[in-house]
Amino acid sequence: MNSVATGTLAEVGDAPGHVVSTAPFDPTSAARLTVEQEHFYLASQWTLMWWKFKRHKVAVISGIVLLLMYGSCLVTEILVPYNLHSRHADFIYAPPQDVHWMHEGKFVGPFVYPFILFGRRFLWNVVHSITYTIRSEKK
């Protein structure tokens, strides 16, 4: 019969590699922690998560991008080129335009190509020979 299966303390203590001390625990005999170990073991959950977050470079970069996007919400009224209530009635059904930077291989700056309306069916065609630079029209 297996000695561990019987469950007596003496037989379990006889198992190789298993040592149980019968002496009472003395807390003063425990090894003293270093300052770094105390700093780590006494840290809160938030501190531990922050340390882990700082080590993850992609998460830090993503957090910075997210903060920049939220920060841009604070200055949106300054950045927009038009007033909140401005409306261009002639182009109410015009599709959105792409902002371009290069025209015929040369850097021009931000600009758009104009649309021309054909007939009354709202068919728009882009004219690539003319460019309109984007500018701010604050009123």
C-alpha positions as CSV (number, residue, x, y, z in Angstrom):
1,M,0.0,0.0,0.0
2,N,1.2,3.5,-0.8
3,S,2.5,5.4,2.3
4,V,1.0,8.7,1.1
5,A,-2.5,7.2,0.6
6,T,-2.7,6.2,4.3
7,G,-2.4,9.9,5.2
8,T,-0.5,9.7,8.5
9,L,1.8,12.7,9.2
10,A,4.8,10.5,10.0
11,E,4.5,8.7,6.6
12,V,4.1,11.9,4.7
13,G,7.1,13.4,6.5
14,D,9.2,10.4,5.4
15,A,8.6,11.2,1.7
16,P,11.8,12.4,0.0
17,G,12.2,16.1,-0.5
18,H,9.3,17.1,1.7
19,V,10.4,18.8,4.9
20,V,7.9,20.2,7.5
21,S,9.3,22.2,10.4
22,T,7.7,21.6,13.7
23,A,9.2,24.8,15.2
24,P,6.8,27.7,15.7
25,F,7.0,30.6,13.2
26,D,9.2,33.5,14.2
27,P,8.4,36.7,12.1
28,T,11.6,38.3,13.2
29,S,13.6,35.5,11.6
30,A,12.2,36.2,8.1
31,A,14.5,38.0,5.6
32,R,14.1,41.8,5.5
33,L,12.8,43.2,2.2
34,T,14.9,45.7,0.2
35,V,13.5,49.1,-0.6
36,E,12.8,48.1,-4.2
37,Q,11.0,45.0,-3.0
38,E,8.9,47.0,-0.6
39,H,8.1,49.5,-3.3
40,F,6.8,46.6,-5.5
41,Y,5.0,44.7,-2.9
42,L,3.2,47.7,-1.4
43,A,2.1,49.2,-4.7
44,S,-1.6,49.5,-5.4
45,Q,-3.4,47.8,-8.3
46,W,-3.5,51.1,-10.3
47,T,0.2,51.5,-9.9
48,L,0.9,48.0,-11.0
49,M,-1.3,48.5,-14.1
50,W,0.4,51.9,-14.9
51,W,3.9,50.2,-14.7
52,K,2.7,47.5,-17.1
53,F,1.1,50.1,-19.4
54,K,4.3,52.1,-19.6
55,R,6.3,49.1,-20.7
56,H,3.9,48.5,-23.7
57,K,5.2,50.9,-26.4
58,V,2.2,50.5,-28.8
59,A,-0.2,51.2,-26.0
60,V,1.6,54.4,-25.0
61,I,1.7,55.6,-28.6
62,S,-2.0,54.8,-29.0
63,G,-2.8,56.6,-25.8
64,I,-0.9,59.7,-27.0
65,V,-2.8,59.6,-30.3
66,L,-6.1,59.3,-28.4
67,L,-5.3,62.2,-26.2
68,L,-4.4,64.3,-29.2
69,M,-7.7,63.5,-30.8
70,Y,-9.6,64.4,-27.6
71,G,-7.6,67.5,-27.3
72,S,-8.4,68.6,-30.9
73,C,-12.1,68.6,-29.8
74,L,-11.2,71.5,-27.5
75,V,-9.9,73.6,-30.3
76,T,-12.2,72.6,-33.2
77,E,-13.9,76.0,-33.5
78,I,-10.5,77.6,-34.1
79,L,-9.4,75.0,-36.7
80,V,-12.5,74.8,-38.9
81,P,-12.4,77.0,-42.1
82,Y,-16.1,77.9,-42.1
83,N,-18.6,79.3,-39.6
84,L,-21.0,76.8,-38.0
85,H,-24.0,78.3,-39.7
86,S,-22.6,79.0,-43.2
87,R,-24.2,77.2,-46.1
88,H,-23.4,77.3,-49.8
89,A,-26.8,76.7,-51.4
90,D,-25.3,76.3,-54.9
91,F,-23.4,73.1,-53.8
92,I,-26.0,71.6,-51.5
93,Y,-26.0,68.3,-53.5
94,A,-22.4,68.2,-54.4
95,P,-20.5,65.1,-53.3
96,P,-17.6,65.4,-50.8
97,Q,-14.3,66.5,-52.3
98,D,-10.8,65.2,-51.8
99,V,-8.2,67.6,-50.6
100,H,-5.1,67.4,-52.8
101,W,-1.5,68.6,-52.2
102,M,0.2,68.1,-55.6
103,H,-0.9,69.5,-59.0
104,E,0.9,68.3,-62.1
105,G,3.8,67.0,-60.1
106,K,4.3,70.2,-58.1
107,F,3.6,70.9,-54.5
108,V,0.8,73.5,-54.4
109,G,-0.6,73.1,-50.9
110,P,-4.0,72.1,-49.9
111,F,-6.5,72.6,-52.7
112,V,-9.6,71.1,-54.4
113,Y,-10.6,70.6,-58.0
114,P,-13.9,72.3,-58.9
115,F,-17.1,70.5,-59.8
116,I,-19.2,71.3,-62.8
117,L,-22.9,70.4,-62.8
118,F,-24.2,68.8,-66.0
119,G,-27.9,69.4,-66.6
120,R,-30.5,69.0,-63.9
121,R,-29.7,65.4,-63.0
122,F,-26.9,66.4,-60.5
123,L,-24.1,64.7,-62.5
124,W,-20.9,66.2,-61.3
125,N,-17.6,66.2,-63.2
126,V,-14.2,67.1,-61.8
127,V,-12.2,69.7,-63.7
128,H,-8.4,69.0,-63.3
129,S,-7.2,72.1,-65.1
130,I,-8.3,74.5,-62.4
131,T,-7.4,74.5,-58.7
132,Y,-9.0,76.3,-55.8
133,T,-6.8,76.7,-52.7
134,I,-8.4,76.1,-49.4
135,R,-8.5,79.2,-47.2
136,S,-10.2,80.2,-44.0
137,E,-13.3,82.4,-44.3
138,K,-14.1,83.6,-40.8
139,K,-16.9,86.0,-40.5
